[in-house]
Amino acid sequence: MATEHSGGGDPVRSLALLWRTQDGPSSGRRGRSDLGVDRIVRAGIEIADAEGLAALSMRRVADHLGVGTMSLYTYVPGKAELIDVMLDTAYGETARPEPGATGWREQLTGIARENWALYHRHPWMLQVATGRAVLGPNAIAKYDYELGALTGLGLTDVEVDATLSLVLGHAEAAARRAVEAVQVEQRSGMTDEHWWRAHAPLLGQLVDPQRYPTATRVGAAAGQAHGSAHDPEHAFEFGLQRILDGIEALVAQR
């Protein structure tokens, strides 16, 4: 569940920060020479990475940097605008290798895995709703690169956009479940495997295999394969390949 949303502040100010049309003290005020948007954003990312988005505040960033809170406002209007720039900065981390001789399927696989890895590096990104994103240079560059994997296949521009959204949406959803599994393990101090081992005997007494034969058989097979009821990485890879199969069928129709 998202706890913040992109574009929650002043979009005009966010765009000015994102595109660096204003990267100095605002309103004519003088700021510290060692401060700047980049340093403030990096501090925000470090806090969110370590403690989650709930821990992020202008005061917390100021403490992290060892400066007064008000000094931040000469560079960044507030938390909402800061989150916009944090997102765009994170988008700049994704690798964008030259396609070379690889086909579209291999390219999309790499793109999906890059996004999966990005969410694991920065789990707080999953807490930001981006339906009304304020687009910065890194977001635009990322989108432009990823669209390139689907051009020249005979798809319409709308189909290209929808296909990329499908792949990226799968990566985000799978990463969300994987991150949640890690967080549950951290909070409980118990792995999925240990949890299921502890509860399996009681569950075995309650569930009648004769009444639920399919669930019993399939559940046992999955549990034996994954060591728990669910393997997020297997689900991500399996789902990705099935999505690519569907895209391949669409491309073949064209």
Buried (B, 14 or more C-beta within 10 A) or exposed (E): EEEBBBBBBBBEBBBBBBBEEEEEBBEEEEBBEEBBBEBBBBBBBEBBBEEBBEEBBBEBBBBBBEBEBEBBBBBBBBBBBBBBBBBBBBBEEBEBEEBEEEEBBBBBBBBBBBBBBBBBEBBBBBBBBBEEBBBBEBBBBBBEBBBBBBEEBEBEEEBBBEBBEBBBEBBBBBBBEBBEBEEEBEEEEBBBEBBBBEEEEEEEEEEEEEEEEEEBEEBEEBBEEBBBEEBBEEBBBEBBEEBBEEBEEEBEEE
